[in-house]
């Protein structure tokens, strides 16, 4: 900081001397251009909340660096709304998930000869509801996290309790009371119950509804929170 201030002071003295008649004929346009470049490089780090030069992207978008008291912040300027950006991120991942589910079901039906005793529409509705909810959770984590490491930690913080407390690994009846209460708020709990019902208990859409609406409600809440916490930054 002191070095930058000394450079500014030296530049000021140089310009003051150049303005005097004795120095007027010795200063050229090249000297002024060099001084102008030096002035911008010296003053820019001292300006807080100053916007830098934009870098244009495809689709009428650009980003720029903004200097703040906490450091540099990279801002994205785009004409799209937050919900449009979120839908654009969800669709490719959703299609990949559909392909993975199709492969898993083909292995279950044709390789392991697993019977489907319930309504296929009930299974499709369950898979769609849980898939969209999981994508909403991922978008919320990516919007709230400030770094890739923080996003990974938040993902473990969500998915690890879901796997352990949903009844997927351990029986629900064998859990302590506090764990059963937590499991009631996990979408995976209702997905496990619904999938068992449609494969083993001949569930229909009516039977599946008590397990569908909690998943859909959780997806709606996570989606609204993702839109609310969406920030147009590239940090």
Buried (B, 14 or more C-beta within 10 A) or exposed (E): EEEBEEBBEEBEEBBEEBEEEEEEEEBEEEEEEEBEEBBEEBBEEEEEEEEBEEEEEEEEBEBBBBBEEEEEBBBBEBEBEBEEBBBEBBEEBBEEBEEEBEEEBEEBEEEEEEEBEBBEEBBEBBBBBBBBBBBBBBBBBBBBBEEEEEBEEBBEEBBEBBBBBBBBEEEBEEBEEEBBEBBEEBBBBBBBBBBBBBBEEEBEBEBBBEBBEBBBEBBEEBBEBBBEBBEBEEE
